[in-house]
Each structure stands twice: as C-alpha cells, then as structure tokens.
C-alpha cells in the first residue's frame, strides 16, 4: 500500500468536516488517532512476545475493540463514544508507577488533546483509512515514518506551530558532531517534535547498537521535555514510530519552571542537544527561577540551564540566534559564565535562509564542553551552495552541505584545524576585550573595493554635468519643435 496516498486521503476527508479548522488542528486530530493505532499494534505484538504484558488501555478503549471493525459504530454514536467515554477515560488514566508504565504516556498525550471533528460519518471514514496501515509491518512502518517526518516538516505552514521544526540536516549535523553513545544521558530540554531524539537514535543504531541490550541501554538514557501539547503529542508518536516502547521520558512540562539551583548533581546529563525557542518571552515569575540571569528571554534562560545541567566533561550543541552573540546586559554575563564554566570550542554561523520561510534571522550552532574555561573559539561560516542565492522550501539545506565543515572539524579531538576562507580563530582574551561580543564577522571576507572616494566624487560630478548638458539640449529641441 502507499502510505502517503492513504494519509493524503485522510486529510482530504478531514477538510470536509466543519469542526477542523486549519493545518494545526488537522495534524493534531490525525496524530492522536494514529497514536492510538500505533500503540495498539505495539501492544498486540508485545502481548505475543513478552510474558505477562498488559496493555495500558482498558479493553473497551483499545483500538482493536472500537475502531478496527469497518462496519463498527459510526455517526453520532461514534462521536458520543469518543467525546464522552474515550477521552475522559484516557485523560484520567492512573499510572502504576512501575518502570516502563505506558499508562502515563497515554495520559500525558491526551491531557490537552481534543476531538475537533463534528461528523461521526467522516470520522468513521478516517478511522477506516487508518486501519489500512499495519504498524507491525516493518516496511509499512518505515514508509509511514518517512511520511511522518514530512508531516512534521509541513508544520512550518501551520502558523505558530512552525516554531517546533528544526531542519533535519541541522539536527543530523549536530548529532554527528556530538556523537552520542548508548548509555550516555542525552537531554533535549525543549524537544519540540523530537527531531534531535530521532537523529540520535538513528546515529547510535547505525554506529553502535548491535544487540537488544544495547538498544535498551540507549533508550533508557534519553531525556526530553516539551511545554506545548501538539509538539509533545507529535514527539511521543515519533518515538513509538522509532521503536521506543516506553516514551515516558518525553515529559509534558516547562523545563524553565524549576529554580535553576534546584537541579541537583544526580540530575546532571552527559549531552544536551537542543534548539530552544528564541524570540519568545516567558511568563511572569519564570525569571525569578534564574536570579543571576534575570530575564524573560527564553533562549537566554535555556542557555543558563544547559550550563548548569551538564556533567563535568559533558558536551552540548545548541542553536542560538545572532542576538545572543552580540547582546549586552544579561547576555554579556551569560556569555562570560558560559566561557568560564565551559570550553566554547566552535561556533558554526548559518545563513539567514536556513530556517526560512518561517524565520529569517541569523542563527548559530554553539558547541561546548563543561569543565574547563574557554581559551580559543573557532568560528566556521557556512555558505549556501555555489549557484544558489539562498535556502528555500524547494531547495532546503541538506546534510551534504555541511561536508566542508565536517572535513575541516578535525575529528573527535578537533586536531589539525587551520584557518581557511570560511574558518577563523579568536582567543578568549580578545572576546573579553570585546565585552563578550561573539558576533565576529569573517576576517577573510574582503570588502568590495569601490575605488578612491575623491575619484568617485569627480566621476559623479562629471556624470551630473553631462546629464545637465543633455537635458538643456533636449529642452532646446522641444522649444524649437513647439515654435513651428
């Protein structure tokens, strides 16, 4: 079967329903329905392969028992069942508190979820289409996984939901440079739809995971938090699609809601990879959790938190806007703190078009390691491919566009780095003299030579005189013609 065609037909059915308004609601509706189908398919497999396994949902609310029969309940009866029974039951699920408890996963997903559809007949048609996908079929799951990633990509056209998406090439490059291993605690404190998590899973499965025990170790060391309901639901579903049996590590919460000092040593992590929301401002009172860096700017608060959370020798890769690099005040204190506590060894400067069309500000990838102060910072300026003016929806950034930076990087130890037309080094002392302004332009970019100013002014005067002469000549011709 063609998964893409199936999902497109589902979206077409939803467009006929008066209750579903816009892409964000359509994606939310689609996700909770697919979530129930995916988790039920997984449950049926686990019931066969694991002794004593019990599904997290009561029997009445399992997909197989209310949705799988194409001739099952429809119309108003289906709407009443979903709105009055299914949703209240799933929102009120009581976790067992045992490790691997999928009840909490289901409850958190449905905590702020809604059924937007108003037609029970159209909803039955959607359910029947979803039934055509078998998530225990590896080939079908792979095809759906690819389409699901495209669906996440489509969030950029869903209004404010676009803030959750980071281009896959950027996440893949950052994960490749950080090189996580199974068992290392990897944390994304603002995980969105889970792009960094899925890239980390793929990276470790391709490079290091050879046994079920290693896979279990890898999954057990993942940590993530997402504040908003829709991306949280998308992230949990994304984890299920990537074979994670217990995605309860994806918490629906605001990481910044805790006082900075309350994060204890036993909560420290080995790796942080994240694209924290920037340009936004936190609600009143959140800044009181960060007394040393009192601000409402979200990106600044996350950077302070990341420095706190890293273990000694822990490493991080973070997407930050240009404003963080050149900002003053709290931002200056924050950058000073970062460079004292960590080795900020690399800043990759990205062109403005990387995050287009929903953001067109300059962004940077900061790579740092906790434990030793910064001595030197290497800057690498990423260029749009030759022959292309900018990245766009039709010509997005791809992982191979980072190959020049990967070749220059110098391996795990970052040895043999040299200055190039795209790379330069700045000492920590120079940064301090600049007032911790990290917005350092490429010194190898030679400004265009527009000539000597006096010569240019003389040429301008000559051109203006010629223009005046031509204008007078034209006036004379017109006067002569009118006099006839």
N, C-alpha and C positions, 0 to 999 in steps of 0.2 A: 504493500500500500504506500501511497505518497503522503507522508505526514504533513508536508507543507500545504497540500491541497485540502486535507482534512481540516486543519486549523483555519485556513482561509474561509472555508465554507461555514465554520462555526462563527467566525467574525461577521460574515455576511448575514447569518441568522440573527445575531445579536443586534445588528444595525436596524432590524425591523422592529425591535422592542422599544416601546416608548420610554421605558424606565432606565435604559442605559444611555448615558449622556457623555459622549466623548471617549477618547482613547484610554485615558487613565481608568475610568470605570469599567471599560470593556476588558482591559488587561487584568484588573482586579478580579472581575467576575470569572474570567477564563482561568485565572490562577488557582482560586480556591476549589473550583470544580476539578481541575487537573490534579491538584494536591490530593484530594480525596481518592481519586482513581489510582494515582501513583502509590500512595501509602497502602491502599487495599491490595494492589498487585504485589507489593513487597511483603505484606502480611501473609498472603496466601503462600508465597514461596518460603517464608520463614517458618510457617506452621509445618511445612513438609521437611525442612532441613534442620530445625532446632527443637530439641525435646522440651516440652513444657512451655513453648512460646504462646503467649496470649496477646491478641491484638489490642491496641489501645482504645478502640472504639467499641461501645456496646453493640451487640449483634444487630439490633434494629437499625443502627445508623451506619453500618458498613456498606460501602458502595455496592458490593455484590448482592445485598439484600433489598435495596430500594431503587437502584439505578440500572443494574445490569440487564434486566428484562426489557427489551424494546417495546413490549406491549404493557409495561407496568403503569403505575399511576401517572396521570397527566392532568393538564388543566388546573382548575382551582384546587383540587385535592393535592397536587404536587406542590403548589405554592404554599398551601397551608402546612404541609408536612415540613417543608424546608424552613419557613419563617417561624412556625410556632413550636416545632419539635426539634428538628436537626440543629439549628443554630443555637437555641438555648441550651441544648444538651452539650454541644461541643464547647461553648463558651464557659460552661460550668463544670467541665471535667476536673476531677480531683486527682492530682499527681500522686503516685505511690511513694515517691521519694527514693525509689531504688535506682541504682545506676542504669543508664540506658532506657529510662522511662519515656516512652514516646507519647504518653498522655499529655505531658507538659508541652511538648512540641505542638500537638494539635490545638490545645487550649490557647497557646500564645498566638498561633496563626489566626485563629478565629476571634481573638479578643476584640479586634476592631474591624472585622470583616463584615460585609453586608451582601445581601442578595438584591441586586438592582433590578432584575428582570421582573416585569409585571405580567407577562403572558406565560401561563403554565404550559400551553401547547408549544410555544417557541422554546421554552426551557427543556421540555422533553426532547425536542429535536436536537438541541445542543448536547444533552446527556447521551443520546443515541450515537451522535458523531464521536464523542469522546470514547465511547465503548469500543470503537474500532481500533484504538491504539492499545497494544499489549506491552506494558512496560516491563514484563519479564522476558520479552524477546529482545535480546541484546542489539540486534540490528535495528529494530524499530526504536528502541530507546536511544541509540546513537543518533539516528536521524532526527528524533524529536529533540534531543539535546542540542543539536546544531540549530534547529529552528528556534528553540527556546532562547538561545543566545541572540539570534536575530530579533526575537521579540523584545529582549532587553534593550537591544540597540534601538528599537523603534520607540523606546521611552522618550527619546530626545524630541519627539513630536507630540508628546503628551503633556504639554505645558510645563509646570514646575517639576514634574516627575523627572525631567531630563537631568536634574542635578545628581541623580543617583548613578549615572553612567560614566565610566571611565573607558576610553578606547582600549580594546583588548590588547593591541600592540604595546601600549604603555604599561599595562599590568604585567604582560608577559616579559617585557624587558626588565622591569623592576624585580620581578621574582627570579629571573635568570641571573641577575647580578647579585641578589641576596643569597640565592642557592640554599633554600631550606632543606633540612634533613628530617626523616621520620623521628619523632620524639622530641624535637625542638619545639618549644611552645611558641606558636605563631599567633599573633593577635592583630585583628583589624578593629579598631575602636569605633569606626564609622563605616560599616561594611557595605551599605547600600544593598545591591542585588547579589553580592558575593563574588565579584569578578576576581579579586585578589585571592580569595579562598580557592576558587576553582582552578585558577592558574597554578597555585601552589600544589594542589592535589595532582594536577596533570604533570607538573615538573617532577614531583617526588615519585609518582608512579612510573614515569619514563626512565628516571635515573637511578632510583634506589629501592623501590618496593618490589620485592621478589616473592614474598610469602604472605599468607593471610595474617600472620602475627605482625609483620612489618606494617601491613595496611591498617591493622587495628591500632598499632602504636602511633602511626601518622594521624589517623582520625582523632585519637584521644588527646592529641596535643594542640588541636585547633581551638581558637577562641575568637568570638566576634560579638559585636553589639550593633544594633540598628535602632534608631529612635522612631522612625516613621513606619506606619503599618504596612503600606503597599510594598516598599522595598524589602521589609522584613519577610513578608509572605513570599515574595519572589525569591529571596535568598534561601529560605528553608526549602522551598521546592527545588531550587537549583542544587542544593546539597543532596536531596533524595535522588535527583537525576544522575548525580555523580557517584552513586553507590554508597552514600553515607547513611548507615542505618539509624544512627542517633544524632540528628542535627540539633539537639537541645543546647549545644554550645553557642548557637546563634540566639542571643538574648534580645528581647524586645524592650529596650531601655535607653536612657540617655547617659552615656558614659561620663558626661561632664557634671552630672547631678550630684556626684560624690565629692566631698572636700579632697583636695589634692593630697593632703597629709594623711588621709585615711587609708590610702593604698599601701598595704604592708609589704614587707620583703617577700613573704611567701606568695604574693600575687605578681611578682616580677616575671617578665617574659623574656625569651631569647630573641624574638624577632617581632618587629612591628612593620607592617606594610599597609599603607592607607592613603586615601585621597580624601582628607577631611573636608566638609563643606566650607567654602570660603565666600566672603562677601555677605554672609549672613550674620545675624546678631542673636545671641542667646537671650532667653527670657530673664526678667529682673530677678536678681538674687543669685544667679549662677556664678557671677563674677566673685561673689563672696567666698566661693569654694577655692579661689586662687588668690589669696591675699597678697602674694608677692607680685603677681602679674594681673592686677585687677583690670579686666577689660571684658567687653561683651562680644568682641570679635572671635568668632568660632574657631578659625584656623589657628589663632594665637593660643587659645586655651588648649586645643588638642596638642600643639607642639610642646607646651609645658608638661602636659600629661604624659606624652610619649617619653620625654627625657626621664621623668620620674619612674615610669613603668619598666624601663629596660634594665635587665640584669647587668652586672659587670661583664664586659665583653659582648653584651647584646648588640644587635645591629638593626638598623631601620632604613626604610626607603619611604619617603613622604612626598606627596605632590603639594606644592605651595605656590601661591600667586606672587607676582613681582612685588606687590605691596608689602609682603612680609620681608622681602630682601632690602628694600630701601626705606621702610617705615621707621619712624622715630618714636620716642617716648617708651611705652611698654614694650614695643617691638625691639627697641635697642637693648633693653635689659634682658629680654628673652633670648636674643641672639648672643649676647655676652654669656648668659647662663649656658646656652647650648654649646658654645665653643669651649667653655671651661670644663663642663662635665663630659663632653663627647669629642671625638675626633671627627669633625665635619670634613670628610676627605674629598667629596666630589659633589659638584652641583652641575647637573645637566640642564641647560637652558633650552626650552622648547619654543618654537614659533607660535604666534598668537592663534594660528588657524587649527592647532591640534584638536581643540575642544569645540570647534565650530560644528553646527550652526548655533548652538545654544549658549555658547560663551566664547568671547573673542578677546580675552585678556591673556597677557603673557603668563606662562606657568613654568615651574622649575621642579626638577626631581632632586631632592636632597638625600644624600646617602651619608649616614654617620654611624659611629660605633661608640658605645658607652665605656668610660673608664679612664681614658687619657685625654688631656686637653688637645685642642687643635693646634697644629704647628703650621701647616700649609693647607690651602684649599685649591684643588684643581677644578677649573671650570671647563665645560665642554659645550660648545654651541652647536645644537642640532640644526641642520639645514634641510629645507624642503628639497626633494629630489630635483636634479637639474632638468630644466624644461617644464617645470611645474611651478606656478606662481604661489600656490597655497594648497593646504589640505582642504578637502571638502567632503560632503556626503558621498559623492560619486568617486572621489579619489582620496580615501582616508589614509591615515598613517598606518603602515604595516611594520611587522617586526623586522623585516629585512632592511627597512630604512635605518634601523639602529645598528646595522652591522659595522659601520665605520667606528662607532663608539665602542662596540664590543671588542673589535680588533685592537683599538688603542688602549683599552682598560688595563691590560697588564695582568690578567688572570686573578686568581683569588687573593694573591698577595699585592696586587696592583704594582708590580715591578716593571721597570723599563719605560715608564711613562715619559713622553717627550712633548715639548711644545710643538704645536702644529698650527696651520691657519685656523683651526677650529678649537684648539685647546691651549690653555694658559694657566700658570700657577701664581697664586697670590699668598704671601706669608700672613700669618695671624697678626704680626706686628703692623703690617700695612692695613689690615682690616680694622684694627684698633684705632689707628691714626685717622681712618676714615669715619670714625664714630659708629663702627659696626654696620656700615652700609655695604651690603653684599651685592648690590645691583651694579656689578662691574662689567662694563662693556668689553667686547673682544678687542684687545690692543692691536691685533693683527689686521683688523679692518681699516684699511687706509681710506681716509675721506676722499671723495672725488675732488680732483684738482680743477677748480673753476677759473684759475688764472689770477693774475695780479689785479687787485681792486682798482688801481689808477688806470690801468689799461682798459679794464671793463667799463669804467665810467666814461673814458674817452670814446670808446666804441659806441656806448649808449648815446652820448651827445651827438656823435656823427650821424647815427641812425635817425635820431629825432630831427636833426637838421634836414636830412634827405626827405623825411616824411613831410616836413613843413613845406619844402620846395615842391614836392609832388602835389600837395594839397592846393598851394597857390596856383600851380599850373592848371589843375583841374577846374578851379574857380574861374580862371580866365577863359578856358574853353567854354564853360557853361554860360558865362556872361556874353560871350561872342555869339553863341547859338541863340540865346534869348533875344538879342538885339536885332536879329534878322527878321 
